[in-house]
């Protein structure tokens, strides 16, 4: 998967972040990912905005650090960020959000590409049974 070395170089504390967006699908071979989105707990967010304040101006809900987009919120799942991060699955030494949360988010968002991704995830889940 792309940009994992870049993510490692941020030295984020274990248990305080997870890869979200299309990353959990890419690591499982469901489909490619063009970027790397991560969610972080509030204390990590606070630390990052102190370290990279100049990156906040274009979008106050996202820090774009190189090729990595860092979020403290994720739309309708924002009130459960800590739960989602705490339940992340470690794959190849990185924490990935469980696919059930990806499906939940994509169902709520409902764009055409999200519906296609949900179908791909369902096929993947069926193949794992």
Secondary structure as the mmCIF struct_conf table of DSSP 4:
data_model
#
loop_
_struct_conf.conf_type_id
_struct_conf.id
_struct_conf.beg_label_comp_id
_struct_conf.beg_label_asym_id
_struct_conf.beg_label_seq_id
_struct_conf.end_label_comp_id
_struct_conf.end_label_asym_id
_struct_conf.end_label_seq_id
TURN_TY1_P TURN_TY1_P1 UNK A 2 UNK A 3
HELX_RH_AL_P HELX_RH_AL_P1 UNK A 4 UNK A 9
TURN_TY1_P TURN_TY1_P2 UNK A 10 UNK A 10
HELX_LH_PP_P HELX_LH_PP_P1 UNK A 12 UNK A 13
TURN_TY1_P TURN_TY1_P3 UNK A 14 UNK A 15
BEND BEND1 UNK A 16 UNK A 16
STRN STRN1 UNK A 17 UNK A 20
TURN_TY1_P TURN_TY1_P4 UNK A 21 UNK A 22
HELX_RH_AL_P HELX_RH_AL_P2 UNK A 23 UNK A 26
TURN_TY1_P TURN_TY1_P5 UNK A 27 UNK A 29
BEND BEND2 UNK A 30 UNK A 31
BEND BEND3 UNK A 34 UNK A 35
STRN STRN2 UNK A 36 UNK A 40
HELX_RH_AL_P HELX_RH_AL_P3 UNK A 42 UNK A 51
TURN_TY1_P TURN_TY1_P6 UNK A 52 UNK A 52
HELX_RH_3T_P HELX_RH_3T_P1 UNK A 53 UNK A 55
BEND BEND4 UNK A 56 UNK A 56
TURN_TY1_P TURN_TY1_P7 UNK A 57 UNK A 58
TURN_TY1_P TURN_TY1_P8 UNK A 60 UNK A 61
STRN STRN3 UNK A 62 UNK A 65
TURN_TY1_P TURN_TY1_P9 UNK A 66 UNK A 67
STRN STRN4 UNK A 68 UNK A 71
BEND BEND5 UNK A 72 UNK A 72
HELX_RH_3T_P HELX_RH_3T_P2 UNK A 75 UNK A 80
HELX_RH_AL_P HELX_RH_AL_P4 UNK A 81 UNK A 86
TURN_TY1_P TURN_TY1_P10 UNK A 87 UNK A 87
HELX_LH_PP_P HELX_LH_PP_P2 UNK A 88 UNK A 88
STRN STRN5 UNK A 89 UNK A 91
TURN_TY1_P TURN_TY1_P11 UNK A 92 UNK A 93
STRN STRN6 UNK A 94 UNK A 96
HELX_RH_AL_P HELX_RH_AL_P5 UNK A 99 UNK A 109
HELX_RH_AL_P HELX_RH_AL_P6 UNK A 112 UNK A 127
TURN_TY1_P TURN_TY1_P12 UNK A 128 UNK A 128
#
